[in-house]
Amino acid sequence: GLDLAVLESLCEKAARQAGNQGEREAVCKVANHLFPKGYTCSGDKSAVELLKGFCEKEGALQARYLKTSGAFHTSLMEPAGVKLLKALRVRVTEMNFPRVDVYMNVRGAPQKA
């Protein structure tokens, strides 16, 4: 696998080389840390395609495309986040507190109901 710093550098290089995507610069970012030296990256298709080649040349053990419905954990998802926040704020007075504990994957611990 590649070190995080190396992968982040390759993401920046891929985004630069992909150039402008309409009115904005291309996006290519590390999206998730799966395990030591195991990551997923996300961004514009053109930048991610470049990144795959860069990673293979750098000696990554594996570089492949994952089928997803969006460029999660990147700035490309901000418009969806704004839309979701507005929708939740409209309904907040109708929401109830959880009746059962909810386990948060970040901490691996329950949030008590």
N, C-alpha and C positions, 0 to 999 in steps of 0.2 A: 504494500500500500504506500501511498504518498503521505508525507507529513502535512499537517493542516496548513502551515505557512506556505509550503510549495503549492498546494492546491489553490489557496486563496490568490496567490500570485498568478497562477495559470488562469483563474477565473477573470481577474482583472485584464490580463492579456487578451483573452477571448472576447471580452466585452469591448475593449478598444478596437480590436480588429474587425469585429462585427459592425462597428460604426453606428450611424444613426438609424433609428427605427421610426421613421416618420418625424415627429417633433421632439423626440427624446433620444438619449443615448441608449445603447443596448445594455441589458442587464444580464449578469451571470454571477451567481453567488453560491456559496456553500449553504445548503438548506438544512441539513440534519447531520448530526454526528451519531452514527449507528453503533460503532465499536472502535477500538483503537485502529487508527489508519483506515477506517471505513466511513465514507461520507456519501451523502446524496447532494447533488447540485441542481440548481434550478435557474431558469431565466428565459430569455428569448431563444427561439429554436436555432437561429443562425449562430448565436454565441455558444450555445450548448454543443452544437455540432463541432465547432472549432475546438472547444474544450475537450471533447472526447479524443480528438486527434492529439492534442497537446499532452494529455494524460498518458496515452499509449506510448508516445515518444519518450516521456519522462520515466516510463517503466512501471506504470500502475499495474497491479495484478489483474484488475478488471475495470473496464469502462464500458458501460452499456446504457441504453436508453430505457427508461421506465415509462410505462403508459400511465399518465396522470391527467386529470382534468384541468390543471392550472399550474402556474409557476408559484407554488406555495412557498411561504417564508421569504418572499422577495417583495420589493416595492411594487411589482406588477399587480399585486393583490390588494393594494390600498383602496382602490375604488370599491371593491367588494366589501372591504371592512367598514368603510364609511356607510355604505348602503345597509349593511347588517346592523350597525350601531343605531342608525336612525330608526330602523324597524323595531329593534328591541326597546328603545326609549319610548316609542308609541305604546307599547304593550306592558311596560314595567309595572304599572298599577294593577294589572290583571295576573301577574305572576305570583306563585306561591313558593315558600321555602321548600327545599327538598324534604321528602318524608323518609328517605333512606340515605345512608352515608354515600358520598361520591368519592371515588378514588381518583386522585390527580396523578397523571403519568409522569409529571416532572419530579414530584417528590416521592411517589410510590406510597403515599400515606393517605388515609381517608380524611375527607373533610366531613366532620360530624354534621348530621342532619339537625 
